[in-house]
Amino acid sequence: MTHPFPFSAIVGQDDMKLAMILTAIDPKLGGVLVFGDRGTGKSTAVRALAALLPPIQAVHGCPVNAANPADVPDWAGLETHEMAERPTPVVDLPLGVTEDRVTGALDIERALTQGEKAFQPGLLAQANRGYLYIDEVNLLEDHIVDLLLDVAQSGENVVEREGLSIRHPARFVLVGSGNPEEGELRPQLLDRFGLSVEVRSPNNIDDRIEVIKRRDAYETDAAKFLRKWGKEDTRLRDRILTARGFLGDIETRNPALRDCAELCMALGADGLRGELTLLRAGRALAAFDGAKSLGRAQLRRVAPLALSHRLRRDPLDEAGSATRVARTVTEVLG
């Protein structure tokens, strides 16, 4: 199997890469929404990050990638609980997917041949402890998006139908991508994603040339290209794992909490998800930076990622949402 393109070799797209890294440090951030042109490396970044992360330890043959035998669901029917190493899961959610395919449903074949009610796990089971990637999320049916966001927030998939009553863990990072020209998400759904990023094709000729050179080198001799960028990926993996270990030790003082609240109030963000996400993202970045406490430097960096998709439309302000956030950050934080 061909190894994914190295994460460190992706040219530019710094906001997208940072958002992905922050979700790897703190999966509870709530996922990433990436809007932008086609061919800007959205799906490449997801697969590259998952390949960058260390393999997970899971019970061999478990359909939900259980981390220990106690988490193996009864319906899995496993006789042994040997542990095995497997890559961090990356599951693609196709357009037009049915709810049964997502959540799982009655195993019709076993019901007909053996007369037994058995559960056939869906994509949510496969994505547990990994990434669930939705391309063209703005074209997905609203009720499927609602379902995914609810499960991503609760960390549990519940199936109650056809005489089945099934629960299993479904903790994953939800990554949605789309092209704004093909439609927008409803505001209430936008608010449920933790971070959002707008990506564009490089407008610098040197960057475009570098993208072409790296992609051509990868396709010409993947093994050589992977060896070249392997050290960079290893360094980044070590930083992510170190940040995970320090995340719980990041000190959050009252001035940082006040900054979060003042930013969201100044932007007119509804509810408190903005503050909570800004706080989590800032702490993840502080851990990644090796800082001991959350400061304004981290809040300035993550504010556009955490807040730009939560703004109400202002017909009197033609500036983009990221520009409005940056302007407000300057006004509030100096």
N, C-alpha and C positions, 0 to 999 in steps of 0.2 A: 504494500500500500504506500502511495506517495505521501511523504511527510508534508504537512502544511507549510506554507510560506512563513519564514521566521517573523515573529512579531517585531523584533528590533530592526528588521530591514524595511519596514513600511516607511515610506518617505512622507514627511509632514504629518498632517492630520493629528496634530498634537492633542487637541481637545478630545477627539474620539479615543485615542490611545489612553489618555489619562482617565477618562470615564471608565473604560474597560478595566484598567488597573485598579481603580478604586473599588469596583464591584468584586474584584478578585480578593482584595484585602477585607472588605466587609460585604458579603453577599446579601445582607439584610437591607442594603441601600434601596432596593426596589427595582432594579433593572435599569436598562439604558434604552432610550429612543434615539435612533440616528436617522435624521432626514437629510437627503441630499441627492446629488446627481447620480446617475447610474455609473458604475465603473470607478467608484471612488474608494474601494477597498473595504466596504462595510462588512460583507460576509467573510472576507479574507482576515480581517482583524479578529472576528469572533473565533474562527477556527485556529488562528495563530496563537491567541491567548490561551485557549484550552490546551493546545499542544505544549505551550510553554509551562503550564502548571504541572506539578508532579502527579504521577498516577495516584488513583485512589485505591484504598484497601477495601474490598467488598466481599461479602459471602459469595462463594462460587455458585454461579447459576441463579442467583437471586434476581428476580425481575425488577426490583426497585433499588438495586445497588446498596443493600443494607450494609452499614458499617460494622455491625456486630450481630451475632446470632439472635439476640433478643429483639432486634428490629425486623426480623424476617416475618412477613405476614403468614398467617395460617394457610391462606388459600394458595400460597406458592408451592406447597407440597414437596418441599425439599427434605431429603432423608439425611443428608450430611450438611454440616455447616463449616466446611473448610474455607479458609480465607484465600483470596486471590487478588492479584494486582490487575487493574484495568485502567485504560486512559480516562481522563476526565470526560464525561459524556457531553456530546454536542448533538442535539436533536433538532432537525429541521421540521417546521410546521408548514405543510403545503397549503396553498390557497384552496378553498373549497373543501377543506377537511370537515368531517362530521363530528358532532359532539361525542359520539360513541368511540370514535378513533382517538380522540383526545383523552377522554377520561377512562376509557375501558368499558367493557360491556360483557354480557353473557356470551360464553363460548358456545356458539351454535353447534359446532361440529361434535363436541362432547355431549351436548344436550340431546342431539339426534341419535348418535351412535351408542352412547352409554347410558342415556337417560339421567345424567347428572347435571346439576346446576353448578357450573364452574365459571370463574372470572377470567376473562382475557384482558390482561393489562394493556393500557394505551400509551400514548406518547408521554404523558405526565410521569408515568412510572419509569420510563426509559431515561427521562431527563433528570431524575432525582440526583442531587449532589453534583449537577453539572450546569449546562446552559441549554436553554430552549430558544431557538432562533426563528424569528418570523420575518421573512422578506415580504415587502409590500404590506405591512401591517395595516395601512390605511384602507386596503381593499378587503381585509378580513371581515367577516360578518360580526356585527356588534356584540351579539350574545356570546360568541366564542371569545372575543377579546375580554368581555366582562368576566367570563369564567376563568380565563387564564390569570387575570389580574387578582381575582379573589383567591385562587389557589396559591399564587406566588406570594401573596401577603400572609396567608394562614399557614403555609407550609404543609398542608394536608389535602389530599384529594378524597372526596366523599362521593360514593356512587350508591344511590338508592333507587333502584328500578328493577323490573322484571323479577321480583322476589329476591334480589340481591341486596345486601347491606355490607358495603365494603369501604374500608378506610386504609389508606397507606400514605407514608410520608412522600411529599413532593416538594422538596426544597431545591429550587433552581434559580439561576439568574436569567431573567427574561430580557432578551434583546430583540427589539423591533426596529426594522428599517423600512424606509419608504421614500417615494419621490413626491414632494409637495404638489407637483403638477397633476398628480393622479388623485388628489383628494386629501382632505385633512381629517384628523381624528377629532372626535367630540371633546370639548374642553374638560369634561368630567373624567374622560379616559386619559387625556394628557396628564392630568394632575396625579394620576395613580402611578405613573412611571417616576422612578426616583430621579434619574438624570436624563438630560436631553442634549443632543449635539447636532449642529448643522454642519454638514461637510460639503465642500465644493471641489471641483477639479482644480488642480494647481494652476495659478495664473502667472507663475514664474517659469520662464523657459528652462532655466537650469534644473528646477525641480522636476519638470516634465521629462527632461532628458534622463535624469537620475532614475525616475520611475521605470522608464523604458529599459535602461541598462540593467537594473536589478532584476526586473521581471524576465528579461531575455537570458540573463546569466542563470537564473533559477531554472528556466525551462530547458536550457542547453545542457547544463550539468548540475542537477539538483544536489547530488552528494557533495560536490565541491563547494557549492553555494552555502549549504547547511553547515559545513565545517567552518567556513569563513565567519558566519554569523552566530555559530553555536556559543561562543564565549560571551557575546553580548546578551543572548537569551538567558544563559546561565546566571550572569550577574543580576539581570532583572528578576529572574525567579527567586534568587536569594534575597533580594530587597523586598519582594512581595511577602515571602515567608517570614522574614524578620519583622516586617510591619504587622503581619497578622499576630505575631506573638506579643508585640508591644501595644496593640490597639487598646486593650483594656486598661493600660496604665497611663493613657494620655489624660492629662489634667485639663479640666474644663472650668475656667473661672467665670464668675458672674459677668464681667465685662464682655466676654465672648458671647454669652447668652444674650446680653442686651444688644450687641451688634447684630446677631441673627434676627432678633425681634424687630429692631428698628429698620433693617433692610427690607424685611417682608412687609412691614407696615407702609414704608415709603413707596414700595412698588404696588401696593394694593392687592397683594396675593390673598386669595380666599383660604380660610381654614388655617390649620397649623402644620400641614404636611411640609410646607416650604421650610419653616424653621427647623423641623425635625430632620429633614433630609440635608439641609445645609449644615447642621450640626454633625451629622454622621459622616458626610462627605469631607468636611473640614478635619475631623478627627482622623479619618483614614489617610488623608493627605499628610497630616502632621506625623503619623506613624511612618509613612513612606519617606518623609523628609528626615526622619530621625529626631524630630523635635519632642520635647517633654510635655508641652502643653499646646492647646489650640490657640492660635493667634490670628491677627488680622491678615497676615500674609497668606495663610491658608484659606481664609474666608474670601479674600479678594479673588483668589484663583478659582475656587469652586463655585462661586455665586452664579456665574452665567450658566454653568452646567445644571445646578440645582433649581434655578428660579426662572429661567427664560421661557419655559413652556407653561408657566403658571400665571402669566400676565393676562389681564383682560385687554381686549383690543381697544386702542385709543385712536379714534378717527382723526384727531387733531395732531397726532404724532406719527409721522411717516417713517420714523426710525425703526429698524428691526428690533425684535425683543432682546437680543443679545446686546445691542447697542444701548437700549434703555437700561438694562441691568448694569452695564459697565458705567454708565453715566450716574446712576443712583449710588453705586458702590463708591464712586469718587466723592459724591456729595455727602454720604453718610460716614464713610470711613476715612475720608481725607486722602 
